[in-house]
């Protein structure tokens, strides 16, 4: 007796998959300028990764780089350093 094959899995939810876009934007913003934007874009990447069944690695990296940027900025400001060169002050 042969059992029929199970039906194929349903297609992912309708909509655009922007997991990679959010993750890459989060990493760029988290590393270069604004840690808060890195965290926000990382969260968006993780949310879309769960929705579309993809890996949330880029989102977690974006959040980590955003947090590191915020901590490093706080340390630099606490030590009294300025972002401007000495001749600009």
C-alpha positions as CSV (number, residue, x, y, z in Angstrom):
1,X,0.0,0.0,0.0
2,X,1.5,3.3,-1.1
3,X,0.8,6.4,0.9
4,X,0.5,9.7,-1.1
5,X,3.2,12.2,-0.8
6,X,2.5,15.0,1.7
7,X,1.5,18.4,0.2
8,X,4.3,20.9,-0.5
9,X,4.9,23.6,2.2
10,X,2.9,26.8,1.8
11,X,4.6,29.7,0.2
12,X,6.0,32.4,2.4
13,X,3.8,35.3,3.5
14,X,2.9,37.8,0.8
15,X,4.9,40.9,0.7
16,X,8.5,42.0,0.1
17,X,11.3,40.3,1.8
18,X,13.7,43.1,3.0
19,X,15.6,41.1,5.5
20,X,19.0,41.6,3.8
21,X,18.3,45.3,3.1
22,X,17.5,46.1,6.8
23,X,20.4,44.0,8.0
24,X,23.0,45.7,5.7
25,X,21.6,49.2,6.5
26,X,21.8,48.4,10.2
27,X,25.4,47.2,10.0
28,X,26.4,50.3,8.0
29,X,24.7,52.8,10.3
30,X,25.7,50.9,13.4
31,X,29.4,50.9,12.4
32,X,29.7,54.4,10.9
33,X,27.5,57.0,12.4
34,X,24.3,56.3,14.4
35,X,24.0,53.4,16.8
36,X,20.3,53.9,17.4
37,X,19.6,53.5,13.6
38,X,21.7,50.4,13.6
39,X,19.6,48.9,16.4
40,X,16.3,49.9,14.7
41,X,17.3,48.4,11.3
42,X,18.6,45.3,13.1
43,X,15.2,44.8,14.8
44,X,13.5,45.3,11.4
45,X,15.8,42.7,9.9
46,X,15.1,40.2,12.7
47,X,11.4,40.8,12.3
48,X,11.4,40.1,8.6
49,X,13.7,37.1,9.0
50,X,11.2,35.5,11.3
51,X,8.3,36.4,9.0
52,X,10.0,34.9,5.9
53,X,11.9,32.0,7.5
54,X,15.4,33.3,6.9
55,X,18.5,33.7,9.1
56,X,18.4,36.6,11.6
57,X,22.2,36.9,11.7
58,X,22.4,40.2,9.9
59,X,19.9,41.7,12.3
60,X,21.8,40.5,15.4
61,X,25.1,41.9,13.9
62,X,23.4,45.2,13.3
63,X,22.1,45.4,16.8
64,X,25.5,44.4,18.2
65,X,27.4,47.1,16.2
66,X,24.8,49.7,17.1
67,X,25.3,48.9,20.8
68,X,29.1,49.0,20.5
69,X,28.8,52.4,18.7
70,X,26.7,53.8,21.5
71,X,29.0,52.6,24.2
72,X,32.2,53.8,22.3
73,X,30.6,57.2,21.8
74,X,29.7,57.5,25.5
75,X,33.3,56.5,26.5
76,X,34.8,59.0,24.1
77,X,32.6,61.8,25.3
78,X,33.2,60.9,29.0
79,X,36.9,61.2,28.5
80,X,36.5,64.7,27.2
81,X,37.4,64.2,23.6
82,X,35.7,66.1,20.8
83,X,34.8,64.8,17.4
84,X,36.3,68.0,15.9
85,X,40.0,68.4,15.0
86,X,42.1,70.7,17.3
87,X,42.2,73.5,14.8
88,X,38.4,73.7,14.5
89,X,37.7,74.4,18.2
